[in-house]
């Protein structure tokens, strides 16, 4: 049996700490600045829901609605994918 064992620091969500991120969840797309991450949730500042992306070749979102409050938390169990913002 072949087994790959490798440990990389600051990979995955941790790589986006302090940076803008787009998080695709079960029902919504969230965007903001990732300011915290643990095993159960992520913490966004300047957070909002992206109701319409518009063309990915264009900067900015077509319909971004800011969420109230300084921070917004998302459960990691609902995250389908994540990456940098367009």
C-alpha positions, 0 to 999 in steps of 0.5 A: 500500500502506498501512503502519502504523508505530508503536512503543510502549514497555512494551507486551506482556509488558514491561507486566507487569514487577513485576506478577502475570501469568497465562501460557497455554502449550501444555500448562499455565497458569502464574501468578506475578509477572513479574520478567524478560523477554527474547526467549527466556524470561520469569522468574516469582517466586511461580510455580505451575501452575494445574491448575483455574481455577474461575470467572473471576468469582471471585478466586483459582484453584481449584487452584494448585500452587506450583513449587519454587524462588525463580524459574521460567522459561518459554520464550516460544516456548511462550506462547499468551497472557498477561494479568493474574490474576483 
